[in-house]
């Protein structure tokens, strides 16, 4: 029933899983055993109670306390109780470990769905959860250390206590890479590591230096990049030393960020901080970049969640709001904008979920090729599109979207972080080119996979031909990296939608994304008629 004051009721007490036909379709085709659990997760995440917790975790940001009242250095970040409840929910749903702790063959699929849904409600808690997940494959290679860490890392509980990790039932792992003079240029770091007990892999070192961005400083340990006599190395640096004393990683300040405000990001100084070398000496950058690779998949999944939440909020709004004598959803131009948004959201979700599934242990060579090339590509494109679509969704709300009472302000502020974290857009596009140049056969496998799906679809064949020619050209290859990556992702999304989506959705995506009038802003493509728009919205 239409509200007489024409104000839209809050979107709450809905099931994120059951109201997302595209996600359910992917799960039903690839991992039906997870349907019941994801239904339960979707109900909890969409409940009013969880929505209020997410709001409180962001309304009351973390506070830094550097000293005790007696003057001792404590470097404690205190969080609102709502933060810990959201962390508990994320941990219980396996976001910190399921894809490694669960031997189920589709555990990566369930992990991706949980990540995608949780990010729609609260994204700050994803940072320590995702870094913990991403640290596991790196730490698994250190058998002695991992034997001690495994029970804590694989625990499905959240342990908020600030005590040595050996005394906890669960732990989180953070990351410390970038420094103020280098940023993405990791070879520019100046932090040093001096041998303390032994030397090389598994030995103890004392670390000195500064990190400009030190994510989630209350994690129980961090993987940290520093230079030893043997070159750049990766170190496991816990909050507490083995003797129970506080490890001297001093928090200088918390960053006052545009978004992601529930999560603490800091600037720190190492003052003879104790750590254990992880990986080979001199191979620290490749070691920690492996962690970053998993984080990039997480960025794509989370941004796909932003796309879905922006669309869900917008669709809810236009179904309940009248303008110029009609429901907003009945206005042809608004319907076209929402339909374009729906296509973007489904394409982002489909690519990120299929990509996550290719990180399973039993993936074939083609799947590994997809991982190498499409991970930075998906991270670049989906994260970029989330910023665009969240801005458009705010505009759907009009002035109501620009006030902090509603959901759009936080969603809009949160969206850019995934584009920036773990490598900004240019870095991702150059990584795509590097992946192709290092393993040329990978590109051929990916293109051959696409060729099989495309068959005689001329609109996509021309795009594939362009890509094959582009990567073989040495003329301005680097300067065209963004264009190549954009075309690569859109073609991959089109192929995956052909395989997994409703034919109406797949055709609309191909028609718009290969049409001459798509781009710049949403809702401009004449390939979406008024009738088509309503069909797309009915399926979304």
Helices and strands as residue ranges (DSSP letters): H 21-30, G 32-34, H 35-45, H 48-59, E 63-67, E 73-78, H 81-92, H 98-101, H 107-121, H 125-139, H 143-153, G 165-167, E 173-176, G 186-188, E 192-197, E 204-215, E 221-228, E 231-238, E 249-254, E 265-278, H 284-320, E 322-323, E 326-327, G 328-330, H 332-357, H 365-396, G 398-402, H 408-415, H 417-420, H 425-438, H 440-454, H 458-472, H 481-500, H 503-513, H 530-538
